[in-house]
Amino acid sequence: MKRLFLFFVIVAFISTSSAVAQEWGYGFKTGLNFSQIVGDAESADGNSLESFGTRTGFHVGGGVVAKITDFFGLKAGLVYTQKGTAYKYSGQSFKTFTASTDETIFTTGTRNVSLDITNSYLTIPIMAYVKVLNRRLELFGGVELGFLVRSRGEGELRYEGVTPTGSVLNEYTQILVYDYFKDEPGQAADEAGLDPIIFILDGKSVILDKEVGAYYERTEKDGSYYNIFDVGLVAGTNYYINRGLYLGFTFTYGLLDASNNDFDFSKLTSDNGTLLPRNDIDHNINYQISVGFGF
């Protein structure tokens, strides 16, 4: 269905452009991205436990322009762009461990996570534009179709807690090296000789990998944490220094849920260790500053 939708959008653009264009143009651009993934943050006692900071990335791409008049037209492109967020969680939480005896041990405690997420998309912006101020300033808006081609995260997790019987777990730290596409359930990352984390809970030994993948705490995986397809609204402006060279600013707001609800569970509460789905919507927000050239 998504491929069919994309096909009809592209066909409609080509058909409309071919019917009305007086002249065709081409161009390319590159620059910096400033992006966030924003959604409902978990909170306790009125205090937010999660935050979504800005990540810096880049974009590069090109496109075609159907010039209907000297002041108005349509444009479409193909752009490689990095989106993501600087995610943090700090506060009360829970964790379940598997002892060396294969017994499950549930704990409550404090979790601190810092994770820099970078999602790389191939995007197809389809927009209309108008030129003002003697064609120096271009205003544009439309939609953007995005296809996730790479999804990674890097950071660390710190946790300390206690079991229902009162066994104390002192704080430990794990290094997070996530490849959301390739990582498998229970998979550790490439550890480079790092010693495992070993502790005793309720008289039983627990062994953890020091460096872990995206689905380390899961026993099964169906899909990826982030959804492959996204649709966004696009608006922006380009200022032409001369007839070809321009500086641009673009804002994109994602309309679809960036994350997969099959992986999006509460970190604050559980049902005796059973994960509780959140089913919230996480939106991609992206700002681009570009330098480009059209001809």
C-alpha positions in Angstrom: 0.0 0.0 0.0 2.8 2.4 0.9 4.6 1.7 -2.4 1.4 2.2 -4.3 0.8 5.5 -2.6 4.3 6.6 -3.5 3.9 5.5 -7.1 0.7 7.6 -7.5 2.2 10.6 -5.9 5.2 10.5 -8.3 3.1 9.9 -11.3 0.8 12.8 -10.4 3.8 15.1 -10.0 5.3 14.1 -13.3 1.9 14.3 -15.1 1.1 17.7 -13.7 4.5 19.1 -14.3 4.8 17.9 -17.8 1.4 19.3 -18.7 2.0 22.8 -17.3 5.8 23.4 -17.3 7.2 26.0 -19.6 10.8 25.1 -18.7 12.6 22.5 -16.7 15.4 23.2 -14.2 17.8 21.1 -12.1 19.8 21.6 -8.9 21.5 20.2 -5.9 22.0 21.1 -2.2 23.9 20.1 0.9 24.0 21.3 4.5 23.3 20.7 8.2 20.4 19.1 9.9 19.1 19.8 13.5 16.5 17.2 14.4 14.5 15.7 17.3 12.1 12.8 17.8 9.4 14.2 20.1 6.5 12.3 21.8 4.8 12.0 25.1 7.4 11.8 27.9 6.9 9.5 30.8 6.6 11.3 34.1 6.3 10.6 37.8 4.9 12.9 40.5 4.6 15.6 37.9 8.3 15.4 36.9 9.3 14.3 33.4 11.6 11.3 33.3 12.4 11.6 29.6 13.8 14.3 27.4 14.4 14.5 23.6 17.3 16.8 22.7 18.6 18.0 19.3 20.9 15.9 17.2 23.1 17.4 14.4 23.5 15.6 11.1 23.8 16.4 7.4 21.8 16.2 4.1 22.8 16.0 0.5 20.7 15.6 -2.7 19.3 17.0 -5.9 16.1 17.5 -7.8 14.1 18.8 -10.7 12.1 22.0 -11.1 9.1 22.5 -13.4 9.0 26.2 -14.0 5.3 27.1 -14.8 6.0 30.9 -14.9 9.0 33.0 -13.9 7.6 33.3 -10.4 5.8 30.0 -9.7 6.5 26.3 -10.2 6.7 22.7 -8.8 9.8 20.9 -7.6 10.7 17.3 -6.5 14.0 15.9 -5.2 15.8 12.9 -3.8 17.7 13.7 -0.6 19.8 11.6 1.8 19.2 13.1 5.2 20.0 12.3 8.8 17.4 12.7 11.5 17.3 11.5 15.1 17.4 12.8 18.7 19.5 13.0 21.9 17.4 10.8 24.2 17.7 10.8 28.0 15.8 8.9 30.7 16.5 9.6 34.4 14.5 8.3 37.3 12.6 5.4 38.8 12.3 2.3 36.7 12.5 -1.5 36.9 14.6 -4.3 35.4 14.3 -8.1 35.0 17.4 -10.3 35.1 18.0 -13.9 34.2 20.2 -15.7 36.8 22.7 -18.4 35.8 20.1 -20.9 37.1 17.7 -19.5 34.4 15.5 -18.1 37.1 13.9 -14.6 36.6 14.7 -11.9 39.1 12.6 -8.7 39.1 14.0 -5.4 40.5 12.8 -1.9 41.0 15.2 1.0 41.1 16.7 4.0 39.2 17.6 4.0 35.6 19.7 6.6 33.8 20.0 6.4 30.0 21.7 8.7 27.5 21.4 7.7 23.9 22.3 9.6 20.7 20.0 8.2 17.9 20.8 8.8 14.2 18.2 7.7 11.6 19.2 8.1 8.0 16.4 8.5 5.4 16.1 8.7 1.6 13.5 11.4 1.2 11.4 12.6 -1.7 10.2 16.1 -1.2 7.4 17.2 -3.6 6.6 20.9 -3.3 5.2 24.1 -5.0 7.1 27.3 -4.8 6.7 31.0 -5.5 9.4 33.6 -6.0 9.1 37.2 -4.7 11.4 40.2 -4.2 12.6 40.3 -7.8 12.9 36.5 -7.7 15.6 36.7 -5.0 13.4 35.0 -2.3 11.7 31.7 -2.9 9.0 30.4 -0.6 8.0 26.7 -0.9 5.8 24.0 0.8 4.6 20.5 0.3 5.1 17.0 1.5 8.0 14.7 2.0 8.1 10.9 1.7 10.9 9.2 3.7 12.4 5.7 3.7 14.6 4.7 6.6 17.8 3.2 5.3 20.0 3.2 8.4 19.2 3.4 12.2 21.7 3.5 14.9 22.2 4.6 18.5 25.1 5.1 20.9 25.2 5.8 24.6 25.2 4.3 28.1 22.8 2.8 30.7 23.3 3.0 34.4 21.0 1.1 36.8 20.7 0.3 40.5 17.9 -1.4 42.3 16.5 -3.8 44.8 14.6 -7.1 44.6 11.2 -7.7 46.4 13.2 -9.7 49.1 15.5 -6.8 49.7 18.6 -7.9 47.8 20.5 -4.8 46.8 22.0 -4.2 43.3 24.7 -1.6 43.3 24.9 0.7 40.2 26.4 -0.8 37.1 27.0 0.7 33.6 26.4 -0.8 30.2 27.7 0.6 26.9 24.9 0.9 24.3 25.9 0.3 20.7 22.7 -0.1 18.7 22.1 -1.1 15.1 18.3 -1.2 15.0 18.3 -3.1 11.6 20.9 -5.8 12.2 20.9 -6.5 16.0 19.2 -9.7 17.2 17.4 -10.5 20.5 19.9 -11.0 23.3 22.8 -9.9 21.2 25.8 -8.3 22.8 27.8 -5.7 20.7 31.4 -6.2 19.6 33.0 -6.1 23.0 36.7 -5.8 22.2 37.7 -7.8 25.2 35.5 -6.0 27.8 35.0 -8.0 31.1 31.4 -9.0 31.8 29.3 -7.5 34.7 28.8 -10.1 37.5 26.7 -9.6 40.6 24.6 -11.6 43.1 20.8 -11.1 43.5 18.8 -13.2 46.0 21.8 -15.5 46.4 22.0 -16.2 42.6 24.7 -15.2 40.1 23.8 -12.8 37.3 26.1 -12.2 34.3 25.6 -9.3 31.9 27.5 -8.2 28.8 29.3 -4.9 29.2 28.5 -3.7 25.6 25.0 -4.5 24.3 22.8 -4.3 21.2 19.4 -2.7 20.6 17.4 -5.8 21.5 19.6 -7.2 24.2 16.8 -7.5 26.8 14.3 -9.1 24.3 13.7 -12.8 23.5 12.1 -12.1 20.1 12.1 -9.5 17.4 9.6 -8.8 14.6 10.7 -5.7 12.6 12.8 -2.8 13.8 12.4 -0.2 16.6 11.9 2.6 14.1 9.4 2.4 11.2 10.7 2.3 7.7 8.2 4.8 6.1 7.5 8.4 7.1 5.5 11.2 5.6 6.1 14.8 6.6 4.9 18.4 5.9 7.6 20.6 4.4 8.0 24.4 4.4 10.9 26.7 3.8 12.6 29.4 2.0 15.6 29.9 -0.3 17.5 33.2 -0.8 19.3 33.5 -4.1 22.7 35.2 -3.9 22.8 35.2 -7.7 20.7 33.3 -10.4 22.1 29.9 -9.4 23.6 30.0 -5.9 21.3 30.1 -2.9 21.1 29.7 0.9 18.1 27.8 2.2 16.1 26.9 5.3 13.7 24.0 5.5 11.4 22.7 8.2 9.9 19.2 8.2 7.2 17.8 10.6 6.7 14.1 10.5 3.0 13.0 10.4 3.5 9.3 11.1 4.7 7.5 14.2 8.5 7.2 13.9 8.7 4.3 16.4 7.2 0.9 16.2 4.7 0.3 19.0 5.7 -3.4 19.1 9.0 -2.1 20.8 7.7 1.0 22.6 7.2 -0.1 26.3 7.0 1.9 29.5 10.3 2.2 31.4 8.5 3.5 34.5 6.0 0.8 35.3 5.3 -2.9 34.6 2.9 -5.6 35.6 5.1 -7.7 37.8 7.9 -7.6 35.2 5.6 -7.9 32.2 6.2 -5.0 29.8 3.4 -2.5 29.3 3.0 -0.9 25.8 2.8 2.9 25.6 1.2 3.2 22.1 2.2 6.9 21.8 3.2 8.7 18.7 6.7 9.9 18.2 7.2 12.6 15.5 10.3 13.4 13.5 11.1 17.1 13.5 13.9 18.4 11.3 15.5 21.7 10.5 17.8 22.1 7.5 20.3 24.8 6.7 21.4 24.4 3.1 23.6 25.8 0.4 22.5 24.9 -3.1 22.8 25.6 -6.8 20.1 25.6 -9.5 20.4 25.8 -13.2 
